[in-house]
Amino acid sequence: MVGPQSTPIKARSPLLKWFHQLRFWLSVPKVQFPGVADLISRYKVRAAAEGVDPLGYYKLLGGYAQLQVLQQALEESRR
């Protein structure tokens, strides 16, 4: 559960207080890996035009990383 939509749900039950389904990426120097800044800058332009997730921190980088893993798996399977 993420974002503003999860707050009312989590407030109803003390059991959900510490439940986290997704983690967020933060723009801090330790995680500024090659290509991240470029990906986010390109994404922000498109997201603004579409009216969605203007920061790009929700699912963009996790999805990108998953596709990188898939790409590596496919490349290795061709050898």
mmCIF file of the N, C-alpha and C atoms, coordinates in Angstrom:
data_MODEL
# 
_entry.id   MODEL 
# 
loop_
_atom_site.group_PDB 
_atom_site.id 
_atom_site.type_symbol 
_atom_site.label_atom_id 
_atom_site.label_alt_id 
_atom_site.label_comp_id 
_atom_site.label_asym_id 
_atom_site.label_entity_id 
_atom_site.label_seq_id 
_atom_site.pdbx_PDB_ins_code 
_atom_site.Cartn_x 
_atom_site.Cartn_y 
_atom_site.Cartn_z 
_atom_site.occupancy 
_atom_site.B_iso_or_equiv 
_atom_site.pdbx_formal_charge 
_atom_site.auth_seq_id 
_atom_site.auth_comp_id 
_atom_site.auth_asym_id 
_atom_site.auth_atom_id 
_atom_site.pdbx_PDB_model_num 
ATOM 1   N N  . MET A 1 1  ? 0.853  -1.173  0.000   1.00 0.00 ? 1  MET A N  1 
ATOM 2   C CA . MET A 1 1  ? 0.000  0.000   0.000   1.00 0.00 ? 1  MET A CA 1 
ATOM 3   C C  . MET A 1 1  ? 0.894  1.230   0.000   1.00 0.00 ? 1  MET A C  1 
ATOM 4   N N  . VAL A 1 2  ? 0.673  2.089   -0.955  1.00 0.00 ? 2  VAL A N  1 
ATOM 5   C CA . VAL A 1 2  ? 1.496  3.286   -1.061  1.00 0.00 ? 2  VAL A CA 1 
ATOM 6   C C  . VAL A 1 2  ? 0.638  4.507   -1.313  1.00 0.00 ? 2  VAL A C  1 
ATOM 7   N N  . GLY A 1 3  ? 1.214  5.643   -1.063  1.00 0.00 ? 3  GLY A N  1 
ATOM 8   C CA . GLY A 1 3  ? 0.577  6.902   -1.393  1.00 0.00 ? 3  GLY A CA 1 
ATOM 9   C C  . GLY A 1 3  ? -0.570 7.280   -0.494  1.00 0.00 ? 3  GLY A C  1 
ATOM 10  N N  . PRO A 1 4  ? -1.217 8.380   -0.819  1.00 0.00 ? 4  PRO A N  1 
ATOM 11  C CA . PRO A 1 4  ? -2.301 8.894   0.008   1.00 0.00 ? 4  PRO A CA 1 
ATOM 12  C C  . PRO A 1 4  ? -3.476 7.926   0.145   1.00 0.00 ? 4  PRO A C  1 
ATOM 13  N N  . GLN A 1 5  ? -3.680 7.066   -0.857  1.00 0.00 ? 5  GLN A N  1 
ATOM 14  C CA . GLN A 1 5  ? -4.812 6.157   -0.808  1.00 0.00 ? 5  GLN A CA 1 
ATOM 15  C C  . GLN A 1 5  ? -4.667 5.118   0.298   1.00 0.00 ? 5  GLN A C  1 
ATOM 16  N N  . SER A 1 6  ? -3.465 4.843   0.781   1.00 0.00 ? 6  SER A N  1 
ATOM 17  C CA . SER A 1 6  ? -3.283 3.822   1.812   1.00 0.00 ? 6  SER A CA 1 
ATOM 18  C C  . SER A 1 6  ? -3.493 4.360   3.226   1.00 0.00 ? 6  SER A C  1 
ATOM 19  N N  . THR A 1 7  ? -3.377 5.653   3.424   1.00 0.00 ? 7  THR A N  1 
ATOM 20  C CA . THR A 1 7  ? -3.475 6.218   4.767   1.00 0.00 ? 7  THR A CA 1 
ATOM 21  C C  . THR A 1 7  ? -4.814 5.943   5.435   1.00 0.00 ? 7  THR A C  1 
ATOM 22  N N  . PRO A 1 8  ? -5.956 6.198   4.783   1.00 0.00 ? 8  PRO A N  1 
ATOM 23  C CA . PRO A 1 8  ? -7.236 5.905   5.447   1.00 0.00 ? 8  PRO A CA 1 
ATOM 24  C C  . PRO A 1 8  ? -7.408 4.422   5.785   1.00 0.00 ? 8  PRO A C  1 
ATOM 25  N N  . ILE A 1 9  ? -6.911 3.562   4.919   1.00 0.00 ? 9  ILE A N  1 
ATOM 26  C CA . ILE A 1 9  ? -7.029 2.126   5.161   1.00 0.00 ? 9  ILE A CA 1 
ATOM 27  C C  . ILE A 1 9  ? -6.173 1.719   6.354   1.00 0.00 ? 9  ILE A C  1 
ATOM 28  N N  . LYS A 1 10 ? -4.934 2.207   6.382   1.00 0.00 ? 10 LYS A N  1 
ATOM 29  C CA . LYS A 1 10 ? -4.029 1.858   7.470   1.00 0.00 ? 10 LYS A CA 1 
ATOM 30  C C  . LYS A 1 10 ? -4.485 2.447   8.802   1.00 0.00 ? 10 LYS A C  1 
ATOM 31  N N  . ALA A 1 11 ? -5.159 3.579   8.773   1.00 0.00 ? 11 ALA A N  1 
ATOM 32  C CA . ALA A 1 11 ? -5.625 4.218   10.010  1.00 0.00 ? 11 ALA A CA 1 
ATOM 33  C C  . ALA A 1 11 ? -6.732 3.414   10.687  1.00 0.00 ? 11 ALA A C  1 
ATOM 34  N N  . ARG A 1 12 ? -7.425 2.585   9.944   1.00 0.00 ? 12 ARG A N  1 
ATOM 35  C CA . ARG A 1 12 ? -8.529 1.798   10.499  1.00 0.00 ? 12 ARG A CA 1 
ATOM 36  C C  . ARG A 1 12 ? -8.063 0.615   11.337  1.00 0.00 ? 12 ARG A C  1 
ATOM 37  N N  . SER A 1 13 ? -6.837 0.183   11.134  1.00 0.00 ? 13 SER A N  1 
ATOM 38  C CA . SER A 1 13 ? -6.379 -1.007  11.842  1.00 0.00 ? 13 SER A CA 1 
ATOM 39  C C  . SER A 1 13 ? -4.963 -0.827  12.363  1.00 0.00 ? 13 SER A C  1 
ATOM 40  N N  . PRO A 1 14 ? -4.748 -1.024  13.669  1.00 0.00 ? 14 PRO A N  1 
ATOM 41  C CA . PRO A 1 14 ? -3.390 -0.933  14.204  1.00 0.00 ? 14 PRO A CA 1 
ATOM 42  C C  . PRO A 1 14 ? -2.483 -2.038  13.658  1.00 0.00 ? 14 PRO A C  1 
ATOM 43  N N  . LEU A 1 15 ? -3.067 -3.122  13.157  1.00 0.00 ? 15 LEU A N  1 
ATOM 44  C CA . LEU A 1 15 ? -2.267 -4.204  12.595  1.00 0.00 ? 15 LEU A CA 1 
ATOM 45  C C  . LEU A 1 15 ? -1.566 -3.788  11.296  1.00 0.00 ? 15 LEU A C  1 
ATOM 46  N N  . LEU A 1 16 ? -2.130 -2.813  10.600  1.00 0.00 ? 16 LEU A N  1 
ATOM 47  C CA . LEU A 1 16 ? -1.539 -2.359  9.334   1.00 0.00 ? 16 LEU A CA 1 
ATOM 48  C C  . LEU A 1 16 ? -0.553 -1.207  9.510   1.00 0.00 ? 16 LEU A C  1 
ATOM 49  N N  . LYS A 1 17 ? -0.359 -0.756  10.727  1.00 0.00 ? 17 LYS A N  1 
ATOM 50  C CA . LYS A 1 17 ? 0.478  0.418   10.978  1.00 0.00 ? 17 LYS A CA 1 
ATOM 51  C C  . LYS A 1 17 ? 1.880  0.294   10.368  1.00 0.00 ? 17 LYS A C  1 
ATOM 52  N N  . TRP A 1 18 ? 2.477  -0.866  10.466  1.00 0.00 ? 18 TRP A N  1 
ATOM 53  C CA . TRP A 1 18 ? 3.857  -1.043  9.992   1.00 0.00 ? 18 TRP A CA 1 
ATOM 54  C C  . TRP A 1 18 ? 3.938  -1.822  8.682   1.00 0.00 ? 18 TRP A C  1 
ATOM 55  N N  . PHE A 1 19 ? 2.817  -2.003  8.007   1.00 0.00 ? 19 PHE A N  1 
ATOM 56  C CA . PHE A 1 19 ? 2.801  -2.759  6.760   1.00 0.00 ? 19 PHE A CA 1 
ATOM 57  C C  . PHE A 1 19 ? 3.270  -1.883  5.608   1.00 0.00 ? 19 PHE A C  1 
ATOM 58  N N  . HIS A 1 20 ? 4.241  -2.377  4.877   1.00 0.00 ? 20 HIS A N  1 
ATOM 59  C CA . HIS A 1 20 ? 4.740  -1.664  3.690   1.00 0.00 ? 20 HIS A CA 1 
ATOM 60  C C  . HIS A 1 20 ? 4.835  -2.658  2.544   1.00 0.00 ? 20 HIS A C  1 
ATOM 61  N N  . GLN A 1 21 ? 4.238  -2.313  1.441   1.00 0.00 ? 21 GLN A N  1 
ATOM 62  C CA . GLN A 1 21 ? 4.262  -3.204  0.296   1.00 0.00 ? 21 GLN A CA 1 
ATOM 63  C C  . GLN A 1 21 ? 5.380  -2.832  -0.668  1.00 0.00 ? 21 GLN A C  1 
ATOM 64  N N  . LEU A 1 22 ? 5.593  -1.568  -0.873  1.00 0.00 ? 22 LEU A N  1 
ATOM 65  C CA . LEU A 1 22 ? 6.618  -1.115  -1.809  1.00 0.00 ? 22 LEU A CA 1 
ATOM 66  C C  . LEU A 1 22 ? 7.583  -0.172  -1.112  1.00 0.00 ? 22 LEU A C  1 
ATOM 67  N N  . ARG A 1 23 ? 8.769  -0.100  -1.658  1.00 0.00 ? 23 ARG A N  1 
ATOM 68  C CA . ARG A 1 23 ? 9.747  0.861   -1.143  1.00 0.00 ? 23 ARG A CA 1 
ATOM 69  C C  . ARG A 1 23 ? 9.962  1.923   -2.214  1.00 0.00 ? 23 ARG A C  1 
ATOM 70  N N  . PHE A 1 24 ? 10.339 3.083   -1.770  1.00 0.00 ? 24 PHE A N  1 
ATOM 71  C CA . PHE A 1 24 ? 10.570 4.186   -2.696  1.00 0.00 ? 24 PHE A CA 1 
ATOM 72  C C  . PHE A 1 24 ? 12.053 4.438   -2.871  1.00 0.00 ? 24 PHE A C  1 
ATOM 73  N N  . TRP A 1 25 ? 12.430 4.904   -4.015  1.00 0.00 ? 25 TRP A N  1 
ATOM 74  C CA . TRP A 1 25 ? 13.793 5.327   -4.288  1.00 0.00 ? 25 TRP A CA 1 
ATOM 75  C C  . TRP A 1 25 ? 13.882 6.802   -3.953  1.00 0.00 ? 25 TRP A C  1 
ATOM 76  N N  . LEU A 1 26 ? 14.960 7.205   -3.343  1.00 0.00 ? 26 LEU A N  1 
ATOM 77  C CA . LEU A 1 26 ? 15.175 8.617   -3.031  1.00 0.00 ? 26 LEU A CA 1 
ATOM 78  C C  . LEU A 1 26 ? 16.394 9.130   -3.773  1.00 0.00 ? 26 LEU A C  1 
ATOM 79  N N  . SER A 1 27 ? 16.336 10.359  -4.150  1.00 0.00 ? 27 SER A N  1 
ATOM 80  C CA . SER A 1 27 ? 17.436 10.971  -4.880  1.00 0.00 ? 27 SER A CA 1 
ATOM 81  C C  . SER A 1 27 ? 18.552 11.387  -3.918  1.00 0.00 ? 27 SER A C  1 
ATOM 82  N N  . VAL A 1 28 ? 19.357 10.428  -3.532  1.00 0.00 ? 28 VAL A N  1 
ATOM 83  C CA . VAL A 1 28 ? 20.493 10.685  -2.650  1.00 0.00 ? 28 VAL A CA 1 
ATOM 84  C C  . VAL A 1 28 ? 21.758 10.189  -3.345  1.00 0.00 ? 28 VAL A C  1 
ATOM 85  N N  . PRO A 1 29 ? 22.908 10.774  -3.034  1.00 0.00 ? 29 PRO A N  1 
ATOM 86  C CA . PRO A 1 29 ? 24.141 10.425  -3.758  1.00 0.00 ? 29 PRO A CA 1 
ATOM 87  C C  . PRO A 1 29 ? 24.488 8.935   -3.779  1.00 0.00 ? 29 PRO A C  1 
ATOM 88  N N  . LYS A 1 30 ? 24.205 8.198   -2.709  1.00 0.00 ? 30 LYS A N  1 
ATOM 89  C CA . LYS A 1 30 ? 24.588 6.781   -2.662  1.00 0.00 ? 30 LYS A CA 1 
ATOM 90  C C  . LYS A 1 30 ? 23.890 5.923   -3.708  1.00 0.00 ? 30 LYS A C  1 
ATOM 91  N N  . VAL A 1 31 ? 22.749 6.351   -4.197  1.00 0.00 ? 31 VAL A N  1 
ATOM 92  C CA . VAL A 1 31 ? 22.017 5.538   -5.175  1.00 0.00 ? 31 VAL A CA 1 
ATOM 93  C C  . VAL A 1 31 ? 21.906 6.216   -6.537  1.00 0.00 ? 31 VAL A C  1 
ATOM 94  N N  . GLN A 1 32 ? 22.787 7.128   -6.815  1.00 0.00 ? 32 GLN A N  1 
ATOM 95  C CA . GLN A 1 32 ? 22.827 7.773   -8.131  1.00 0.00 ? 32 GLN A CA 1 
ATOM 96  C C  . GLN A 1 32 ? 23.670 6.912   -9.069  1.00 0.00 ? 32 GLN A C  1 
ATOM 97  N N  . PHE A 1 33 ? 23.080 5.823   -9.524  1.00 0.00 ? 33 PHE A N  1 
ATOM 98  C CA . PHE A 1 33 ? 23.778 4.907   -10.406 1.00 0.00 ? 33 PHE A CA 1 
ATOM 99  C C  . PHE A 1 33 ? 23.773 5.456   -11.832 1.00 0.00 ? 33 PHE A C  1 
ATOM 100 N N  . PRO A 1 34 ? 24.687 4.985   -12.681 1.00 0.00 ? 34 PRO A N  1 
ATOM 101 C CA . PRO A 1 34 ? 24.745 5.472   -14.061 1.00 0.00 ? 34 PRO A CA 1 
ATOM 102 C C  . PRO A 1 34 ? 23.402 5.317   -14.771 1.00 0.00 ? 34 PRO A C  1 
ATOM 103 N N  . GLY A 1 35 ? 22.961 6.376   -15.397 1.00 0.00 ? 35 GLY A N  1 
ATOM 104 C CA . GLY A 1 35 ? 21.729 6.355   -16.172 1.00 0.00 ? 35 GLY A CA 1 
ATOM 105 C C  . GLY A 1 35 ? 20.476 6.762   -15.420 1.00 0.00 ? 35 GLY A C  1 
ATOM 106 N N  . VAL A 1 36 ? 20.516 6.793   -14.092 1.00 0.00 ? 36 VAL A N  1 
ATOM 107 C CA . VAL A 1 36 ? 19.317 7.106   -13.301 1.00 0.00 ? 36 VAL A CA 1 
ATOM 108 C C  . VAL A 1 36 ? 18.854 8.540   -13.545 1.00 0.00 ? 36 VAL A C  1 
ATOM 109 N N  . ALA A 1 37 ? 19.756 9.492   -13.467 1.00 0.00 ? 37 ALA A N  1 
ATOM 110 C CA . ALA A 1 37 ? 19.382 10.903  -13.648 1.00 0.00 ? 37 ALA A CA 1 
ATOM 111 C C  . ALA A 1 37 ? 18.800 11.137  -15.034 1.00 0.00 ? 37 ALA A C  1 
ATOM 112 N N  . ASP A 1 38 ? 19.406 10.528  -16.056 1.00 0.00 ? 38 ASP A N  1 
ATOM 113 C CA . ASP A 1 38 ? 18.913 10.689  -17.418 1.00 0.00 ? 38 ASP A CA 1 
ATOM 114 C C  . ASP A 1 38 ? 17.519 10.076  -17.571 1.00 0.00 ? 38 ASP A C  1 
ATOM 115 N N  . LEU A 1 39 ? 17.325 8.884   -17.010 1.00 0.00 ? 39 LEU A N  1 
ATOM 116 C CA . LEU A 1 39 ? 16.015 8.220   -17.082 1.00 0.00 ? 39 LEU A CA 1 
ATOM 117 C C  . LEU A 1 39 ? 14.936 9.064   -16.420 1.00 0.00 ? 39 LEU A C  1 
ATOM 118 N N  . ILE A 1 40 ? 15.222 9.579   -15.241 1.00 0.00 ? 40 ILE A N  1 
ATOM 119 C CA . ILE A 1 40 ? 14.222 10.386  -14.522 1.00 0.00 ? 40 ILE A CA 1 
ATOM 120 C C  . ILE A 1 40 ? 13.922 11.676  -15.266 1.00 0.00 ? 40 ILE A C  1 
ATOM 121 N N  . SER A 1 41 ? 14.932 12.322  -15.813 1.00 0.00 ? 41 SER A N  1 
ATOM 122 C CA . SER A 1 41 ? 14.675 13.584  -16.528 1.00 0.00 ? 41 SER A CA 1 
ATOM 123 C C  . SER A 1 41 ? 13.813 13.344  -17.764 1.00 0.00 ? 41 SER A C  1 
ATOM 124 N N  . ARG A 1 42 ? 14.065 12.254  -18.499 1.00 0.00 ? 42 ARG A N  1 
ATOM 125 C CA . ARG A 1 42 ? 13.231 11.940  -19.665 1.00 0.00 ? 42 ARG A CA 1 
ATOM 126 C C  . ARG A 1 42 ? 11.812 11.556  -19.249 1.00 0.00 ? 42 ARG A C  1 
ATOM 127 N N  . TYR A 1 43 ? 11.706 10.819  -18.145 1.00 0.00 ? 43 TYR A N  1 
ATOM 128 C CA . TYR A 1 43 ? 10.403 10.390  -17.663 1.00 0.00 ? 43 TYR A CA 1 
ATOM 129 C C  . TYR A 1 43 ? 9.552  11.568  -17.207 1.00 0.00 ? 43 TYR A C  1 
ATOM 130 N N  . LYS A 1 44 ? 10.160 12.532  -16.512 1.00 0.00 ? 44 LYS A N  1 
ATOM 131 C CA . LYS A 1 44 ? 9.402  13.676  -15.984 1.00 0.00 ? 44 LYS A CA 1 
ATOM 132 C C  . LYS A 1 44 ? 8.704  14.448  -17.096 1.00 0.00 ? 44 LYS A C  1 
ATOM 133 N N  . VAL A 1 45 ? 9.358  14.587  -18.228 1.00 0.00 ? 45 VAL A N  1 
ATOM 134 C CA . VAL A 1 45 ? 8.759  15.301  -19.367 1.00 0.00 ? 45 VAL A CA 1 
ATOM 135 C C  . VAL A 1 45 ? 7.516  14.551  -19.846 1.00 0.00 ? 45 VAL A C  1 
ATOM 136 N N  . ARG A 1 46 ? 7.658  13.246  -20.010 1.00 0.00 ? 46 ARG A N  1 
ATOM 137 C CA . ARG A 1 46 ? 6.523  12.457  -20.503 1.00 0.00 ? 46 ARG A CA 1 
ATOM 138 C C  . ARG A 1 46 ? 5.411  12.364  -19.457 1.00 0.00 ? 46 ARG A C  1 
ATOM 139 N N  . ALA A 1 47 ? 5.778  12.182  -18.186 1.00 0.00 ? 47 ALA A N  1 
ATOM 140 C CA . ALA A 1 47 ? 4.774  12.072  -17.117 1.00 0.00 ? 47 ALA A CA 1 
ATOM 141 C C  . ALA A 1 47 ? 3.978  13.361  -16.986 1.00 0.00 ? 47 ALA A C  1 
ATOM 142 N N  . ALA A 1 48 ? 4.642  14.499  -17.105 1.00 0.00 ? 48 ALA A N  1 
ATOM 143 C CA . ALA A 1 48 ? 3.946  15.785  -17.020 1.00 0.00 ? 48 ALA A CA 1 
ATOM 144 C C  . ALA A 1 48 ? 2.918  15.912  -18.148 1.00 0.00 ? 48 ALA A C  1 
ATOM 145 N N  . ALA A 1 49 ? 3.296  15.459  -19.330 1.00 0.00 ? 49 ALA A N  1 
ATOM 146 C CA . ALA A 1 49 ? 2.373  15.525  -20.470 1.00 0.00 ? 49 ALA A CA 1 
ATOM 147 C C  . ALA A 1 49 ? 1.169  14.606  -20.266 1.00 0.00 ? 49 ALA A C  1 
ATOM 148 N N  . GLU A 1 50 ? 1.396  13.477  -19.590 1.00 0.00 ? 50 GLU A N  1 
ATOM 149 C CA . GLU A 1 50 ? 0.318  12.506  -19.351 1.00 0.00 ? 50 GLU A CA 1 
ATOM 150 C C  . GLU A 1 50 ? -0.450 12.789  -18.063 1.00 0.00 ? 50 GLU A C  1 
ATOM 151 N N  . GLY A 1 51 ? 0.097  13.649  -17.210 1.00 0.00 ? 51 GLY A N  1 
ATOM 152 C CA . GLY A 1 51 ? -0.559 13.974  -15.946 1.00 0.00 ? 51 GLY A CA 1 
ATOM 153 C C  . GLY A 1 51 ? -0.456 12.881  -14.893 1.00 0.00 ? 51 GLY A C  1 
ATOM 154 N N  . VAL A 1 52 ? 0.657  12.150  -14.889 1.00 0.00 ? 52 VAL A N  1 
ATOM 155 C CA . VAL A 1 52 ? 0.864  11.073  -13.918 1.00 0.00 ? 52 VAL A CA 1 
ATOM 156 C C  . VAL A 1 52 ? 2.205  11.230  -13.206 1.00 0.00 ? 52 VAL A C  1 
ATOM 157 N N  . ASP A 1 53 ? 2.322  10.629  -12.028 1.00 0.00 ? 53 ASP A N  1 
ATOM 158 C CA . ASP A 1 53 ? 3.550  10.512  -11.248 1.00 0.00 ? 53 ASP A CA 1 
ATOM 159 C C  . ASP A 1 53 ? 4.670  11.473  -11.663 1.00 0.00 ? 53 ASP A C  1 
ATOM 160 N N  . PRO A 1 54 ? 4.540  12.752  -11.369 1.00 0.00 ? 54 PRO A N  1 
ATOM 161 C CA . PRO A 1 54 ? 5.509  13.725  -11.864 1.00 0.00 ? 54 PRO A CA 1 
ATOM 162 C C  . PRO A 1 54 ? 6.929  13.559  -11.332 1.00 0.00 ? 54 PRO A C  1 
ATOM 163 N N  . LEU A 1 55 ? 7.132  12.915  -10.194 1.00 0.00 ? 55 LEU A N  1 
ATOM 164 C CA . LEU A 1 55 ? 8.486  12.727  -9.675  1.00 0.00 ? 55 LEU A CA 1 
ATOM 165 C C  . LEU A 1 55 ? 9.194  11.534  -10.307 1.00 0.00 ? 55 LEU A C  1 
ATOM 166 N N  . GLY A 1 56 ? 8.454  10.513  -10.633 1.00 0.00 ? 56 GLY A N  1 
ATOM 167 C CA . GLY A 1 56 ? 9.063  9.327   -11.226 1.00 0.00 ? 56 GLY A CA 1 
ATOM 168 C C  . GLY A 1 56 ? 9.653  8.370   -10.213 1.00 0.00 ? 56 GLY A C  1 
ATOM 169 N N  . TYR A 1 57 ? 9.345  8.541   -8.949  1.00 0.00 ? 57 TYR A N  1 
ATOM 170 C CA . TYR A 1 57 ? 9.948  7.697   -7.915  1.00 0.00 ? 57 TYR A CA 1 
ATOM 171 C C  . TYR A 1 57 ? 9.046  6.535   -7.514  1.00 0.00 ? 57 TYR A C  1 
ATOM 172 N N  . TYR A 1 58 ? 7.838  6.463   -8.030  1.00 0.00 ? 58 TYR A N  1 
ATOM 173 C CA . TYR A 1 58 ? 6.893  5.450   -7.573  1.00 0.00 ? 58 TYR A CA 1 
ATOM 174 C C  . TYR A 1 58 ? 7.247  4.069   -8.127  1.00 0.00 ? 58 TYR A C  1 
ATOM 175 N N  . LYS A 1 59 ? 7.162  3.884   -9.410  1.00 0.00 ? 59 LYS A N  1 
ATOM 176 C CA . LYS A 1 59 ? 7.463  2.574   -9.982  1.00 0.00 ? 59 LYS A CA 1 
ATOM 177 C C  . LYS A 1 59 ? 8.470  2.616   -11.115 1.00 0.00 ? 59 LYS A C  1 
ATOM 178 N N  . LEU A 1 60 ? 8.844  3.781   -11.554 1.00 0.00 ? 60 LEU A N  1 
ATOM 179 C CA . LEU A 1 60 ? 9.729  3.919   -12.707 1.00 0.00 ? 60 LEU A CA 1 
ATOM 180 C C  . LEU A 1 60 ? 11.027 3.151   -12.538 1.00 0.00 ? 60 LEU A C  1 
ATOM 181 N N  . LEU A 1 61 ? 11.743 3.413   -11.465 1.00 0.00 ? 61 LEU A N  1 
ATOM 182 C CA . LEU A 1 61 ? 13.073 2.827   -11.329 1.00 0.00 ? 61 LEU A CA 1 
ATOM 183 C C  . LEU A 1 61 ? 13.029 1.336   -11.022 1.00 0.00 ? 61 LEU A C  1 
ATOM 184 N N  . GLY A 1 62 ? 12.046 0.899   -10.252 1.00 0.00 ? 62 GLY A N  1 
ATOM 185 C CA . GLY A 1 62 ? 11.909 -0.537  -10.002 1.00 0.00 ? 62 GLY A CA 1 
ATOM 186 C C  . GLY A 1 62 ? 11.585 -1.299  -11.274 1.00 0.00 ? 62 GLY A C  1 
ATOM 187 N N  . GLY A 1 63 ? 10.684 -0.732  -12.070 1.00 0.00 ? 63 GLY A N  1 
ATOM 188 C CA . GLY A 1 63 ? 10.336 -1.351  -13.346 1.00 0.00 ? 63 GLY A CA 1 
ATOM 189 C C  . GLY A 1 63 ? 11.509 -1.373  -14.302 1.00 0.00 ? 63 GLY A C  1 
ATOM 190 N N  . TYR A 1 64 ? 12.270 -0.302  -14.316 1.00 0.00 ? 64 TYR A N  1 
ATOM 191 C CA . TYR A 1 64 ? 13.454 -0.228  -15.179 1.00 0.00 ? 64 TYR A CA 1 
ATOM 192 C C  . TYR A 1 64 ? 14.474 -1.288  -14.767 1.00 0.00 ? 64 TYR A C  1 
ATOM 193 N N  . ALA A 1 65 ? 14.691 -1.430  -13.461 1.00 0.00 ? 65 ALA A N  1 
ATOM 194 C CA . ALA A 1 65 ? 15.638 -2.430  -12.970 1.00 0.00 ? 65 ALA A CA 1 
ATOM 195 C C  . ALA A 1 65 ? 15.170 -3.842  -13.327 1.00 0.00 ? 65 ALA A C  1 
ATOM 196 N N  . GLN A 1 66 ? 13.869 -4.088  -13.218 1.00 0.00 ? 66 GLN A N  1 
ATOM 197 C CA . GLN A 1 66 ? 13.349 -5.409  -13.576 1.00 0.00 ? 66 GLN A CA 1 
ATOM 198 C C  . GLN A 1 66 ? 13.565 -5.702  -15.057 1.00 0.00 ? 66 GLN A C  1 
ATOM 199 N N  . LEU A 1 67 ? 13.397 -4.691  -15.892 1.00 0.00 ? 67 LEU A N  1 
ATOM 200 C CA . LEU A 1 67 ? 13.629 -4.889  -17.324 1.00 0.00 ? 67 LEU A CA 1 
ATOM 201 C C  . LEU A 1 67 ? 15.107 -5.105  -17.622 1.00 0.00 ? 67 LEU A C  1 
ATOM 202 N N  . GLN A 1 68 ? 15.993 -4.477  -16.838 1.00 0.00 ? 68 GLN A N  1 
ATOM 203 C CA . GLN A 1 68 ? 17.428 -4.729  -17.019 1.00 0.00 ? 68 GLN A CA 1 
ATOM 204 C C  . GLN A 1 68 ? 17.764 -6.182  -16.697 1.00 0.00 ? 68 GLN A C  1 
ATOM 205 N N  . VAL A 1 69 ? 17.172 -6.711  -15.642 1.00 0.00 ? 69 VAL A N  1 
ATOM 206 C CA . VAL A 1 69 ? 17.393 -8.115  -15.280 1.00 0.00 ? 69 VAL A CA 1 
ATOM 207 C C  . VAL A 1 69 ? 16.890 -9.024  -16.397 1.00 0.00 ? 69 VAL A C  1 
ATOM 208 N N  . LEU A 1 70 ? 15.711 -8.726  -16.931 1.00 0.00 ? 70 LEU A N  1 
ATOM 209 C CA . LEU A 1 70 ? 15.162 -9.506  -18.035 1.00 0.00 ? 70 LEU A CA 1 
ATOM 210 C C  . LEU A 1 70 ? 16.073 -9.441  -19.253 1.00 0.00 ? 70 LEU A C  1 
ATOM 211 N N  . GLN A 1 71 ? 16.564 -8.257  -19.561 1.00 0.00 ? 71 GLN A N  1 
ATOM 212 C CA . GLN A 1 71 ? 17.475 -8.095  -20.700 1.00 0.00 ? 71 GLN A CA 1 
ATOM 213 C C  . GLN A 1 71 ? 18.724 -8.951  -20.515 1.00 0.00 ? 71 GLN A C  1 
ATOM 214 N N  . GLN A 1 72 ? 19.315 -8.916  -19.336 1.00 0.00 ? 72 GLN A N  1 
ATOM 215 C CA . GLN A 1 72 ? 20.516 -9.713  -19.081 1.00 0.00 ? 72 GLN A CA 1 
ATOM 216 C C  . GLN A 1 72 ? 20.222 -11.203 -19.201 1.00 0.00 ? 72 GLN A C  1 
ATOM 217 N N  . ALA A 1 73 ? 19.070 -11.638 -18.708 1.00 0.00 ? 73 ALA A N  1 
ATOM 218 C CA . ALA A 1 73 ? 18.699 -13.050 -18.790 1.00 0.00 ? 73 ALA A CA 1 
ATOM 219 C C  . ALA A 1 73 ? 18.548 -13.476 -20.251 1.00 0.00 ? 73 ALA A C  1 
ATOM 220 N N  . LEU A 1 74 ? 17.904 -12.633 -21.050 1.00 0.00 ? 74 LEU A N  1 
ATOM 221 C CA . LEU A 1 74 ? 17.722 -12.965 -22.462 1.00 0.00 ? 74 LEU A CA 1 
ATOM 222 C C  . LEU A 1 74 ? 19.051 -13.015 -23.205 1.00 0.00 ? 74 LEU A C  1 
ATOM 223 N N  . GLU A 1 75 ? 19.927 -12.060 -22.916 1.00 0.00 ? 75 GLU A N  1 
ATOM 224 C CA . GLU A 1 75 ? 21.242 -12.045 -23.556 1.00 0.00 ? 75 GLU A CA 1 
ATOM 225 C C  . GLU A 1 75 ? 22.048 -13.279 -23.178 1.00 0.00 ? 75 GLU A C  1 
ATOM 226 N N  . GLU A 1 76 ? 21.982 -13.685 -21.917 1.00 0.00 ? 76 GLU A N  1 
ATOM 227 C CA . GLU A 1 76 ? 22.713 -14.865 -21.475 1.00 0.00 ? 76 GLU A CA 1 
ATOM 228 C C  . GLU A 1 76 ? 22.136 -16.150 -22.071 1.00 0.00 ? 76 GLU A C  1 
ATOM 229 N N  . SER A 1 77 ? 20.847 -16.172 -22.284 1.00 0.00 ? 77 SER A N  1 
ATOM 230 C CA . SER A 1 77 ? 20.217 -17.386 -22.835 1.00 0.00 ? 77 SER A CA 1 
ATOM 231 C C  . SER A 1 77 ? 20.559 -17.582 -24.303 1.00 0.00 ? 77 SER A C  1 
ATOM 232 N N  . ARG A 1 78 ? 20.991 -16.553 -24.975 1.00 0.00 ? 78 ARG A N  1 
ATOM 233 C CA . ARG A 1 78 ? 21.362 -16.644 -26.397 1.00 0.00 ? 78 ARG A CA 1 
ATOM 234 C C  . ARG A 1 78 ? 22.758 -17.220 -26.592 1.00 0.00 ? 78 ARG A C  1 
ATOM 235 N N  . ARG A 1 79 ? 23.527 -17.260 -25.526 1.00 0.00 ? 79 ARG A N  1 
ATOM 236 C CA . ARG A 1 79 ? 24.927 -17.729 -25.658 1.00 0.00 ? 79 ARG A CA 1 
ATOM 237 C C  . ARG A 1 79 ? 25.012 -19.217 -25.699 1.00 0.00 ? 79 ARG A C  1 
# 
